[in-house]
Amino acid sequence: MGRLNSSARAALQPVAEPHRDCGICARLVAYRNKTRQAHPDWFNGAVPSFGDDKGRMVIVGLAPGVSGANRTGRPFTGDYAGDLLYATLAEMGMVTGSYKATTDDGLRLVDCLITNAVRCVPPENKPTSEEINGCRPHLAARLSAMPNLSVIFALGRIAHENTLKALGAKLSAHPFSHGPVHKIDRIHLVDSYHCSRYNTNTGRLTVEMFRSAMSIAAALRVRQE
Ligand code: URA
């Protein structure tokens, strides 16, 4: 390959926050266009990470819900899963303001940032392997752009595995389950079952289990000071 000029080189660099109209995944673009036609007033784009990019903790979710984060443009905002996530963050003292499921609720995250393994809404909440792989460079760039990162709290297996791959760690050395702490170089990775309606309705994840896993992550963040 010939030498690239600086704008061509920049275009090849994965960015922490993809363009709202990211075009990497054809199926997700088609779904976004369909949703945009039906709901032109919704956000309908790659949902940017939310929170403190100098924070020590990152929460990695799965992907925006169609009428939640895809509608509002903020991770977990307006999604059923957000009620439990933001309430638990508030209990840990990791927010200021109150979560009201809208982007103008004035909520701020303290020492923490929320992102998703896949930034665009997938049909039926199910991204394909290709889409998960296609979005990983953004997750990797997001993590490496956080100078104080010490703890990652992964919600569900897809977030766990995409995070391991983004960090260059072996999946076989770090199997997913609820609650364990994995050490990857200087980063602690703590897993939880995803705080989805399905998991809480079926009892796979209780409020207490979620609180307990998040408090492990929050405490590790404190210990690294
Ligand atoms: N909303 C998000 O932004 N991410 C999830 O994983 C679930 C709901």
Residues whose N, C-alpha, C, O or C-beta is under 5 A from the ligand:
A	BS01	URA	G61 L62 A63 P64 G65 A69 P75 F76 D79 A81 N116
